Amino acid sequence: MTRLHPHRAFWVVTATFVMVLFSSAAPSPLYPVYQELWGFSAFTLTAVFAIYVATMLASLLTVGSLSDHIGRRPVLAVALALLIASMILFVAADNVGVLLAARALQGLATGAAMGTLTATVVDLQPTPRLGSAITGAAPTIGLAGGVAVAGLLVEYAPAPRFLIYEVILGLFAALLIALLIVPETSERIGFTSRRHLVATLAPRVHLPAPVRRVFFAAVPALVATWSLGGLYLSLGSSVVARVFGVENHAEAGVLLFVFFASAALTSLTITGREAGTKLAFGYPALAGGAVISLSGVLMEALPLYIVGSIVAGAGFAATFLGALDSIIAATPAQQRGQVFSSVFVASYLAFSLPAVVAGLVVSHIGLQETVVGYVAYVLLLAVVGALVTAGIRRRSARSGDSATSVAAESDRTISDRTISVGR
């Protein structure tokens, strides 16, 4: 079978990356519809969100490194097949139990796909700059599109509970067919024994030694960014409806879209910068945007909230990309699936756990108070991350100065010896 040229295959994988995140965000505007239709509590709504994250993390922890052993294409094919099955369940859902099953299956498939997709994008990247742009922009483009398009269809299209899932199902089917002609990018090394297979699939986060220091230095950035993203996707619709009085699903989707669209645009425009420069811009923008958005909530000023969302979205992208660039630079090619799965384990734990806690406490302490606590948590992470980054840059500068001094001394020694020989 004729395979696609790697550059064309790169865009097929990019489209798949975007669609996986698009589908993960699409149910969000429908939650109020389900809640009104089936009359379930806020706790049940939190459970629907939590089961998706739990199954996705279980998948990341078990099959996250599988593509490093059996190849990228088989893992992506199974993930897309499971995503198609989850869309069928969403269409068929007539009670909370089926909705929970659909979300759980979607989580399993998304977890299997995320690390493999990131690794495949890096494998196929025409240039490191374009690869960096896509790994940073694809998640935010997908999330932005999911909430915006689903909101529009829920508000204005016929059959709002079904149409969005039918559209996604058709696109996933097309991508699964296209995957048949995408070239394999990872050597199929297989497993040396059953024990090796079991050890590979055992739930764990394992990092190669050369990556560990860089990864742990990047953790504050991963946690701060995805925690803020979780705030927008978990409490954002409630803030828009209850604080600003926006009841139109399409308008609510557009307001959530602003944060992720700003992140996507920033990802595409900042890729030429060094990782340290991205972080130096990202942390202040992340913290400043969160404070501005919070001010808009407390003052019930929608324009201020929108401005804060734009600034915070730019900070999200720059901070996440800066962290990801440093990890990519330190990761051996044959271990990309494993490392990127670990990245998304950290990111989605940060995305989900605070959101679940917020969903549980909001009915007890109030929406605004919950948002204040959530933003304070993000600000603390941003400060810690900025301090870690500053410390690393200072150490790097000292190392650079030492290296320069050694090189200069070496040059002087060589020069003295040359003069001596000349004499």
Secondary structure as GFF3:
##gff-version 3
##sequence-region A 1 423
A	DSSP	alpha_helix	6	25	.	.	.	ID=ss1
A	DSSP	three_ten_helix	28	30	.	.	.	ID=ss2
A	DSSP	alpha_helix	31	38	.	.	.	ID=ss3
A	DSSP	alpha_helix	42	63	.	.	.	ID=ss4
A	DSSP	alpha_helix	67	70	.	.	.	ID=ss5
A	DSSP	alpha_helix	72	92	.	.	.	ID=ss6
A	DSSP	alpha_helix	96	124	.	.	.	ID=ss7
A	DSSP	alpha_helix	128	156	.	.	.	ID=ss8
A	DSSP	alpha_helix	163	179	.	.	.	ID=ss9
A	DSSP	alpha_helix	194	201	.	.	.	ID=ss10
A	DSSP	alpha_helix	209	238	.	.	.	ID=ss11
A	DSSP	pi_helix	239	243	.	.	.	ID=ss12
A	DSSP	alpha_helix	249	269	.	.	.	ID=ss13
A	DSSP	alpha_helix	275	299	.	.	.	ID=ss14
A	DSSP	alpha_helix	302	330	.	.	.	ID=ss15
A	DSSP	three_ten_helix	333	335	.	.	.	ID=ss16
A	DSSP	alpha_helix	336	365	.	.	.	ID=ss17
A	DSSP	alpha_helix	367	422	.	.	.	ID=ss18
###
